[in-house]
Amino acid sequence: MHLWAKTHGKLQITAPSTYDQHLMKQGYDVEKVAHEYLERFVLATYKHAELLWQQTYISGKYQTRADGIIHDLDTDNYHIYEIKSSTSEKKDHLPDATFQSIVIGDTLTIGSVHLVLLNDEYVRGDSLDIEKLFKMPDVTQDVSEMTPIVLAQMREALAVCKADTQVGVLNCLNPKCCPCLDLCHKDLPTYSIYNIPNLTPKKRRELEEANTIAIDDIDINFSFTPKQQKIVDVMQSKTPFLDKSTVRSLLHGLTYPLYFLDYETYDEAMPLYKGHKPYQKMVFQYSLHIVSGNGGEIQHEEYVATETGDPAYDLVRHLRSRISDTGSVIVWNKAFEGGRNKEISEQFPEHKDFLLDINNRMFDLMEIVSKGYYVHPDFRGSWSIKNVLPVMVPELSYKDLSINKGDMAMIAWWEMVNNTDQDKKKETSGALLKYCGLDTLAMVKIWEKLCELTI
C-alpha cells in the first residue's frame, strides 16, 4: 500500500527527524570508510581488477545503484559488495542484494555477492583499524535461492504501481508509523488488534481477513498466548487487572534505601573511543532518586557529561559516590541499564565489582506491567513508561519538556558536547537533566501508586 500511495501521490511526506538525519549521516560515514576498505584491502585480493563505485544499472522497468562492484578483469566476472551500516544481517538485506543481483545480472556476469557489515567483535584501540572494522559474509548461495521469490515480488510491485485503485492492495500492519493511515487503517478504533503485543503478522492477517479490527469484535475462540489473552480481556472489559498478591510480594521484597536509576546513552556506528565496539551505547547521563525508608524523604542525584571524550569513567565514579552497598536498585527495563553496567565493567575493571553488584541488586519495575501482573486498558498493550505514566500518574507529563524522548536526548547531548557556546551548553544540559530526572521521578510515583493499589 505504501508503494501504491507513493506512486499515486498519496503518501504523507514528512521531513526526516533529527534522529533520522543522524542515522542517515551514520550510514554515509560507514559507506565512506567502507569505500576505503574495499579499495585498500578487498581489491588487493584480486590479481587484476577494478572497483566500480555506486554506479546505476537498469533492467527494463527496474533500476538499482550498487555500492561497490569489483570487476575481475581476468574472468570478466563482477562481484557485488553491498554495504550495510549494521553489525548483523537484517531481514531486508538479502532481498536487497538479490534484487541488485537480478538487475545487474541482466547485463553483467555476477561472480559472487557479499554483504559488507560492521564487525560486532571489533574493539577499537587507540585509532580506528578499518581492516578489522568490517566483516564480509558471502551470500551468493542465499541470493541464488531467493532469486525466484524476488522475481515474483518484482512483478507484483510493478503491478501495484500500475493499479488504478488501491482495492486489493495489501495494507501495512503497523499504524504507529504508517505514512498513509487513510489507506492502510481508515477509521482505526481506539482499542485495535494492533495494540496486542508480539502478535505475529500471520495472526494479524487472520484477524484482518475476518474483518476483525476492533478489540471488541475478536472471536472468543481466537487463539492468543496467555499474556496476549489477558491484555485482550482487559481492553474488552475496560477494567484493569491487578495480581495483588504477586505485586505486593515483589514490592515487599525490595530493600531500603531504594535507588531509582535511569541512564541516557549515545551510540555511533563506528566506535569513537578506545575500548568501544560498533554501536556500543555510551552512558553520558544518569538520574537517581533515592527513597531512604518507608515514608522517608526522597533525595535526587544526577550527572551529565558536558565535554567530549568517553563519558563513562567520570559518570561511574560520580554514581559510585551516590549509591551505597545496600538497597535495591530500581530501573525500567533492566536489560538496558544492566547491559550498560556490564559493558562499562569490561572497559574499566576497577569498577567491575560495583557495577555488577548493582546488577545483582536490580529490580525491574517494568516487569510488573510487561509480565501482566498489572494491566490497564489504557496502556493499550504497551509497557513503555511513556504510555504507563499518563495512566497511572496523570499529573506528570513529558509533553511540556523541550527534550522528551530518548533519541532527542541522544542527539542534543552530542550537539552540546561539541558546541563551544557556553550559554547553549548550559541550556541543553538543563533540558537533559529535566528529562532524565522525570524518568526516575516517574518510577518513584508509579512505585508509590502500586504500593497504594496493593494495600
Number of C-alpha atoms within 10 A of each C-alpha: 21 21 16 24 19 15 14 15 10 15 19 12 10 7 7 10 11 13 16 12 12 15 15 14 13 16 16 13 15 20 19 11 15 26 18 13 19 20 16 13 12 16 18 12 10 14 10 12 18 16 17 15 16 14 11 12 17 14 13 7 8 14 13 18 15 19 19 23 24 22 23 18 13 10 11 13 17 24 21 26 25 24 23 19 22 18 17 16 13 10 8 8 14 22 18 14 24 24 21 22 26 21 20 23 15 13 11 15 15 19 17 19 26 21 22 27 22 26 19 16 14 20 18 20 14 9 10 16 13 18 14 14 22 24 18 16 14 15 16 21 11 14 23 15 12 16 19 13 12 18 14 10 14 15 10 12 14 14 13 21 17 12 15 10 12 16 9 9 16 14 18 18 17 14 16 9 9 18 20 20 19 12 21 21 16 10 10 15 13 12 20 19 25 20 22 21 16 11 14 11 12 9 14 17 15 13 18 14 10 12 11 17 20 18 19 17 14 17 11 9 6 10 10 13 10 10 17 18 15 17 26 25 19 20 25 16 12 13 13 15 17 18 13 16 12 14 19 16 11 13 17 10 11 16 15 15 18 23 31 26 25 25 21 21 21 20 17 16 20 24 22 21 16 14 18 22 24 23 18 20 20 23 24 24 25 25 26 27 24 26 19 16 12 9 7 10 9 14 11 15 15 19 21 21 19 19 16 11 11 17 18 20 17 14 18 23 11 15 20 14 8 14 18 12 10 14 19 20 26 29 25 22 18 19 12 13 22 17 13 20 23 14 18 22 19 12 16 13 11 10 17 17 11 19 21 16 14 23 21 12 16 21 23 15 22 19 16 19 20 18 11 19 17 18 26 21 20 19 23 22 29 19 21 14 19 17 14 22 21 16 16 18 15 9 8 15 14 17 10 8 13 14 21 20 14 17 18 15 25 22 16 20 26 16 14 22 17 12 15 11 10 10 10 13 20 13 11 21 20 13 19 27 19 18 21 27 21 20 26 25 22 25 23 21 15 20 17 12 13 19 15 10 12 15 8
